């Protein structure tokens, strides 16, 4: 449907030549709250609080680099004719969460080996923090008017979107067309996953299964929401990269749970006690 509404400014603060964008502020807020959540839990489990601070120092820059590389690889046509520095302008959007996850997991594996710690223990503690950061980070896409879905029908607007706050519907009015706020759908789904993970870890499951559950639950929501987006990265033809990876992660999660249980690799509980 057509629309007419003012959009929010992407700029959070301007100090002379220095500009701070909402996108960066929101991403940083998600990272900070995620770190706070992880340090609280690591302290409860008897780990030193600075373990996650040390991990984040390495993981965040690596995750951002991988997220950008991932995006640029699949959207190379967008950058091929531009200047070389366009590749580094992440404040304009264009980072992929799957790339960030690859970078953060590789960093955590190396970090755990150097520190002689369990990767799965770190991953379990970090899982709620990751989904919290993703839930908050989607609002950065909102401020950039990106990661939205296709045009909204009049019926959908009347039955659902008109009940959303004006600042959301106004921001989804782009070039005179109202679009689906898929950033909102994913943010809400991520909050639900966060609630599930916080509940699940209180049940003291086998080590590794909080993180694997995060990986699978996020992928379920991402698969369906990705099908609504207009800015998807594609593998070939109409096959969306995020949907393919979501399917792979769901299957991989099931395989990991079964394999780790059968081989005895999951013989410890979330809190470190032995199974049985």
N, C-alpha and C positions, 0 to 999 in steps of 0.2 A: 504494500500500500504506500501511497505517497504521503509525505509529511513535511513539516516545516518547523524547525526548532533550533535554538542556539546550542552549540556544543561547548563542552568544558575545555579550558586551556590545558595543553599538555605540559606547560611550564609550571613548576612548583615555586621556583625562586630565581630571580635574576640579580646578580651582583656585578654590575659593570659588564665585562666581557664573559663573566662566568655564569652559566645557565644550569640550573638543576631541574631535571624533568621528573614529573610524577612517576613515570615508569621506573626510574632508578630508585626513587624513594620507597615505592611500594615493594619492589623486589628486595631491597635492603631490610625493610620492616619484616617481611616474611622470613628472611634469613635470621634476623635477630631473635624473633619469637621462637623459631624452630630451634635455635641454639639454646635458648633459655629452657625450653621444654626438655631437650636432651640432657642438659647439665643437671637438671632437677632429678631426672630418672637415673642417670649414672651415679649421682650421689646417693640415691636411695638403695642402689644395688651395690654400693661400696666401692665404686670406682672413683678415681680422682676427677674433680670437676674440670681440671685443665686438659683432660684427655680429649674432650670434644672441642675445646677451644683450639688446641693444637691441630686437630684433624680439620677443622673448618678453615684454618689459615691456609692449608694446602688445597682442600677440596673445593672451596668456592671459586677461586680463580681458574682451577682446572675445569670445573663444571661449566663455567661461563665460556671458556675457550672451546670446549667440546660442543657445547650447545650451539655456538655460532658456526663452528666448522660444519657441523651436521646440517644446519639450515642452509648455509651457503652452497654446500655440495648439491643439495637437492633443488636449490633455487638459483643455480649458476647463471641461467639465462637473464635473470634480473640484474646481475652485477657485471656480466660480461662486457657490456658496452659502456660502463661507467668508469669512474676514476678508481684507483686502487684503494683509496682510503674509505670508499663506501662500504667495503667489507667489514670495517671496524666500527661502524656507527650503530652500535647495538641500542643506543637510546631511541632510535627510530623503530625499535622492535626488530623481530627477526631472529629469535633464538628458539631452539627446539628442546622440549623437556626431555625427550628420549636421549638426545646428545648429552644433556647435562647429567642424566642418570648414568650413562656409560662412563663419563669422566669421573663422577663422584664414586662409583663402585670401584673403578680401577685404583683411584687414590686410596680408598678405604682398605683395599686388599693389600696394597704396598705398605700402608701405614700400620696395619695390624701385624704384618710380618716383621717390620722393623721394631715395633714395640712388643713383639711376642705376645700378642693378644688374640682373642678369637674374633675373626671377621664377622661371624654370625651374631655374636653378642653385640658388637658395635652396630651392625645393620638392624638388629631388632630394636635397639634403643633409638636409632635414628629414624626408623620408619614413620612414626607419628609426626616427627618434625618435618620430614620430607613432604608428606601430604598436606600439612598445615602451611608450609611455605608455598606449595603449589596452589592451594586454595586462595591465599592472599595474593600471590603473584598474578593470577588471572585478572585481577583488577587493574594491573598495569596495562594489560591488553585493552581493557575497557577505556582507560584514559587515552590510549593511542587509536581508539576506534578500529581495532583489528581483532582477528580471531573470532569474528562474528559469523552468523549463519546466513542463509539466503533471505530474500525478502519475505516479510510477514504479510499474511492475508488479512483482509478486513475482519473476517470472522475470528481469527486467532487473536487479533488485537483486542477485539471486544470481549472475548471470553477469558483472556489471560493478561495480556500486556498492559492493558489500561489500569490494572490494579497495582502495577509496579510503581515505585517512586518516580516522580517526573524526571529526576536527574538521570535515571537509567534509560528511560524511553527517549529522552531528548538526545542523549549521547548515541543512541542506536539509530537516530535519524541522520543518515549519511547521504549527502548529495541529493536530498529530497526523497529518499526511500527509507522505509523502516525495516530494519533487519533483526533477525533472531539474536538475542543476547546469549550466544552459546558460551561466552566467558562465564556468565552467571550460572548456567546449567552445570558447567564443570566445577565451578567453585562450590556450589551447593552439594554436588556429588562428593567432592573431596572432603567436605566437612562431615558428611555422613560416614565416609570411610574412616576419617579421623576418630569419630565416635566409636566405630566398631573396633578399631585397633586398640584404643584405650581400654575398652571393655575386654577384648580378647587377651591382652597381656596380663590383665588381672587374674585370668584363669590359669596363668602359669603354664602355657603350652610348651611344646618342645622348642629348643633353641633353633632359631632360623625361621620358624614358621610365622612369626609376626611380620618379618620383612617380606617373606614370600607371599603372605596374605595381602600385604600392601600392594605388592607388584601385580597380583592377580585382580584385586578389587578395583584398583585404579584403571587397569586395562579394560575391564568390562565397561565402565562408564565412558572411557575415552573412545572405545570402539564405536559406540552408538552416537556420541556427540560429534565425533569427527565426521560422521556421515552427513551432518547438517552444515558443516563449515564450507566457506567459499574460498578459503586460502590454503587448502590442504597441499601438502607435498605429495607428489605421486611417484610410485616406483615405475610403472609402465601403464599406459592407457589410463583407465579410470580406477586403477588399484591404488588406494591411498596408503602412503607409507605408514602412518600412525596406526591404521587399522590392521595392516599386516603384522606390524611389530606387536600390537596388542594381542593378536591371536597367538603369536609365537610365545609371548611372555606368559599367557594363561596356560598354554600347554607345557611350557618349561616349568612353571610353578608346580603343576600337578606331578610332573616327572621328578622334580627335585624332592618334593615331600615324600613320595613313594620310595625313591632311591635312597634318601638319607635315612629313612626309617628302617628299611630292609638291611642296609649295610652297617647300621649302628652309628652312623655319623650324627644322628639326632638323639643320642642317648643321654643328653642333658636337658634339663628344663630351662625355661627362660631365666630363672633366677640363679642358674648354675648347679642346682642339685641334680643328682642322677635320676634317671627315669626308673620307676618301680620302687 
